[in-house]
Amino acid sequence: MPSRLCSTCEKARAVLRRPKTGELVCRECFYYIFEEEVHQTIINSRLFKKGEKVAIGASGGKDSTVLAHVIKTLNDRYSYGLDLFLLSIDEGITGYRDDSLETVKRNKVQYSLPLKVLGYDELYGWTMDEIVKQVGTRNNCTFCGVFRRQALDRGAAALEVDHIITGHNADDMAETVLMNILRGDIARLERCTEICTQGPEQPAEEDQGCGDAQANDLGGTGIKRSKPFKYAYEKEIVMYAHYKKLDYFSTECIYHPNAYRAYAREYLRELELIRPSAVIDIIHSGEALCVGQQVKRVKQMSCKRCGYMSSNELCKACLLLEGLNRGTPSLGIHSGKSKIAREARANDSGPNDESNIGRTIPKFSRKNADVTSSTSSNPTANAQPQIAISAE
């Protein structure tokens, strides 16, 4: 059977069929089409402005590695004028994150980009391995997700960047829509398909770009976050990394199998077998969703303990950390008025007594890039060393 020609250039031999469109394409055309689609997403959503300092969330996995490669390529090709950095978070997962960070360090050399690594142990005094020993594998992803989000913002503040970009792809976005539907989380469902979010500290202006985030008053850090791979299929990202022979780490997190997202992922894959366009259809459905005004919105404020964005007096990270330090990890998972919370704080002299909470998270500030350990009046907590972050 004769080889089929690429449907784009009609000259070279086709080597793959695009999962997104079903087209048969050659390698060079696939590279160009993939990069151009990301470029169009960036232009149509007005994600960047010239001179921005942009941190690429780098885990060493396929998504972030391809993101770093493509953004650097497009920055050079189209003169975006971006000042790029790699920002990695070390959760402290032996046999997983330590190995993937070695990949990130090689990427730093391969792409000639500065690298900043911030660890959970530096910021919170706990590694994920230590957390899992205390909480088990049922709710460990709750701790990791909350801690990681804040760590990224704090790392970005240390680098004094304006914008964080992550490798979240179309499959991730569709999974998030499904998860929010299954949980009945209307507030998150309303905004989970936004390509960019913007903190109210630095309101989005028309000449700043950032897509549809101008209507979003959630955030609080003043640091933009965006997803240039919003419409990129995970399978095509894998193909791009494979054919380009990019250096990436392919092992899944050892604590991932019990994650709630894993069930949404399996369901999405089953949907794709029936309807190949399910991924993009779900994203478009999420984009078209309009939540009624009668739905109560979350009022954003700053955590009184660490200064990070929060919908309550204390942010989720501070509550989770307090629970770990008190030996009651479920404290941050349940309501502050629950029986578990009352029992955990039974020995406190009052609601403002913080003598038993142990080490606290450093105060968040974009103006001061140093992340310094904040301590309570607990003598043990005061013995904690101070931590300063500087770009590598």
N, C-alpha and C positions, 0 to 999 in steps of 0.2 A: 504494500500500500504506500503510495507516494506521500512524502511529508507535506503537511499543510502549511501554507504561508501565513505570515502574520497579517491579521485583518487591518492593522493600522498602516504599516509601511508597504505591505504586499510585496516584499522583497526577501526578507530573512525568514528562516524557518521558525514557526511558532513552537515555543517550548512549554507554554502553560496556558491554562484557561482561567481567566480572572473570576474568582468566586463572586465578586461584586456585580459583574455585568455578563459573565459567560463568554466574553470575547477571547479568541485565541490570539496571543501576542508573543512576540520575540522578547528576549531579555531587555535589550536596549529600549524598546518601546514601552515595556512594562515599567522600567525605572523612571522614564520620562513622564509617563502618564501618572504614576503614583505621586511623584514629586509635584507635578503641576496641579493635581487635585488638592494636595495639601496647601500649595501656594494660593489657589483660588479660595480655599476656606479662610486662609489668613487675610486675603485682600477683601473678600466679601464681608467678613466679620470685623474688619479693621482692628485686628488684634494688636498690632505694634505701631509704634511711632519711632522715628529716627532718634538715635541717641539713647534709647532705653537700655538699662542694664537688666538683662534677663537671666534668671537662674533656671537651668534645665534640671528637673527632678530626676536624678540618675540612680537607678537601683542595680544596674548591670544586666537587667533582663532585656528581652527582645524589644519591648515597646520603647523603653527609655533610650536604649542604644540606637535604634532606628531613628527616634526623635532627634537625638543629638546629631546624628549623621545628616539627616534631611534638613534640619534647621540651619546647620552650618553651611550646607550646600546652597540652600536658598538665600541665606544671608549674603553669601559671596556672589551668587548668580544675579540677584535682583537688587543688591545694594540696600538691604533693609537698614543698615547702619546700627545694628544691635551689638551691644557689648555682652558677650555670652560667658556664662559660668556653668560649671557642674556642681550640683548640690546633692549630697547623699546623706541619708539618715541611717545610722547603725543601731538597729533595734536590739542587738545583742542576742542573736539566734545562732548558736554554735552549729557549724556544719552547713549553714545556709548563708546568712548575711556576711560572715567573715570571708567566705569564698567569693560571693558576688562582688564584694568591695574590691577584691583584687582585680576583677574585670573592669570596674569603674576606674581604677588607678591606671590600667592599661589604656582605657579610652581617653583619659586625660592626656596621655602622651600622643596617642594616635590622632586626636582632634585638636591638639595644642590649645586646650581650654583649662583655665584655673579650676581647681577642685576644692570644695569645702565639705568636710565630713563632721556631722554632729551626732553624738551618741545619746541614747536614752540614759545610760549610766551617768553621763555628764550632767544632763538636764534634770533628770528625775531621781537619780540615785538607785534606779532599778534597771535591770536588763529584762528582755522578754523571757529568757530562760528562767530567771528568778520569779517573774510574775506567774508563769505557767505552773511552776512548782507550788505556788500558793493558791491559785484560782482554778487550776485544771485546764482542760481544753474546751470547755463549754462556752465560756465568755471571754476567752483570751483575745479574740479579734476585736472586741469592744475596746479593751485597753489599748491595743496596738493602733487601731484606727484613730482614736482620740489623741493619743500621745504623738502619733506620727504627723497628724495635721498641724498641731501646734509647733512641733519641732521644725517642720518645713518653714513655717512663717518666721520662727526665731532664727533659723539659719539664714533665711533671706534677709532679715533685718541686720544680721551680723555682716553680710556681704554688701549691705546698703543697696540692694537691687530694687527695681520698680515693679518687677513682674516675675511670676513663677509659671513655667509651663510644664505640664505633665503628660505622660504617654497614654492617658486614658483614651481608648479607642471606641469605635462604634458598638462593639460587643459589650464593653464595660458600661456604656451609656444605657443600652437596652436592658441589661441586667439590673441596673439601678432603678429604672422605671418599673420593672416587674417587682423588685423588692419593695419599693415604696407603695405599690398597689396592694401587695400581699399584706403589708404591715398596716395599711390604712393611714399612711403618713402623708396627709394632704399638703402640709406646709413644704415638705421636701419634694413631693411630687410636682409641685408648681414650678420649682426652679431647677430640678435635677438635670434638665436637658440644656441648660444655658451653657454656651461655649466659654463664657468668661464671667467671673464674679469680681466685684469691686467693693472694697471696704469704704464706708462712709467718711473715713478720715480724709480721703482724697477723692472727691466726687468726680465721676467720669464726665469729661467735656466732649463735645462733638469732635474736636480736633485730636483728642487722645485715642479715639478708637475704643476697642474692647467690646465690639459687637452689641448684643442686646442687653448688656449689663447696666446700661444707663438707668434702667427702671428698677434696678436691684439695690435695695438699701441694706442688704445683709452683708456682713463681713466684719469690719471693725479694725483691721490691721492697716488699711490703706495700701496693701500690696495686692496687685491684681493676680488672679490665677486664671489660666486658660488651657484649653485642650485642642491644640491644632489637629489632632488625629480624631476629632469627633466623628467624622464620616468615613474614617479608614477602617476597613474590615481587619479583624485580627489575623485571619488566614493570609491576607495580602501582606501584612506586616511581617509575618513569618517567612513568606516567600521572598520578600525584599531582603531580609536579613540573610536568608539562605543563599540566594543567588549572588548577593554582593559580598558574601563571605565575611560578614561583620563579626566582630568579637563580642559575644554576649553569653550570659549565664542562663542556662535553660532549666535548672531544677526548681520545682515548686517549693514554697515555704513548707517546712515540716509540720507546721500547725494549721495549715490551710484546709485539709480535708473536712474538718468539722465546721468550717465557716458557713454562714447562712447563704452567702453569695454563691457557694458551690452548687447549691440546690437550684438557684435561679439560673445558673449557667447550664446545668444539665437540661432544664426545662426549655431554655432558649435553643439549645442544639436540637432537641426533639422538634421544636417548632420549625426550625430551618429545614429539616428533612421533608416536612409537609409543604412549607412555603419558603423558598430560598430568600425572598425579600423581607422576611420577618424582622430582621435586625433593623434595617433602615425604616421599615413601616412603624415599628414601635417608637423609634426616635421621633419621627414626624408626628406621631400621635401625641407624644409628650410635649412637643413644641406647640401643638395646636390647643393643648389643654388650657382652659380658662377657669380658674377657681372663683367662685362667687364671693362677694364682699362680706357675706355673713360668716364666712370661715375666719376664725380668729388667727391673726398673724402673730408671729413671735416678735416681741419687742427686744431690740438689741441693746445691750449695755456692756459695761466692762466689769470683769471679775474683780471684786474688791480685794482679793488676795494676791493675784498675780498680774492683773491689768489686762489680761487677754479678753477677746470678745466672748460674750456669754449671753444666754437668754435668762439667766438667773443671777442672784448675787454672787454665787460661786460657779465657776466654769466646770465643765465635766472633768477636765484633766485634774483640777485641784481636788475634786471630790474622790476621783478614783485613786489619786496618790494618797490622800488622807486615809482612805479605806485600807490601802496596802500597809501604810505605816502603823495603823492601829491594829492590824491583824484581822480586819473585817473587810475583805476586798469587795464584798457585795454592797458596801455603803454607797459607792458611787453609781451603782446600777439601779438601786431602788430609790424611791422618793425620800426626800429629807425628812418627811413626817412619818415614815414607816417605822414599824416596831424595831427593825434592824438598826436604823439610824438612831433611834432613841436609846437603844441598849448600848450602842457603840460610844455614845456621848454621855452616858449616865454619870461618869465621874467628873465631867466638866463642871466648873463652878457657875457657868452661864453660857448664853449663846455666843458671846464674844471671846470666850476662853479658848485660846489656841495653844495652850501649854502642852497639850498631849498629841498634837497633830504631826510632830516630827518635822522632817525637812519639807520645805515648801518650794514651789516653782519660782524662779527668778521673775522679777517684775518685767513686763513686756514693754519695750520702748524701741521705736524705730530710730530715734535720734542718738541713742546710746547703743552701739553695736555690741558692746560687751554683755555677755550673759553671765551674771554673777549670782551665786547661790543666795537665795533669800532664806532667812531662818526665823523661826518663832522664838518665844521666850524660853523654850525648852533647852536646858543646858546641853543635852545630847545633840540637838539640832544645831546649836551654836558652834559645835566642834567641827561641823562640816567645812571642808576646804572651799575656797572661792574658786570659781571656774571662769576663765576668760576665753572667748572664742575669737580666733583670727583666721583669715583665709589662708589656705595652704599655698 
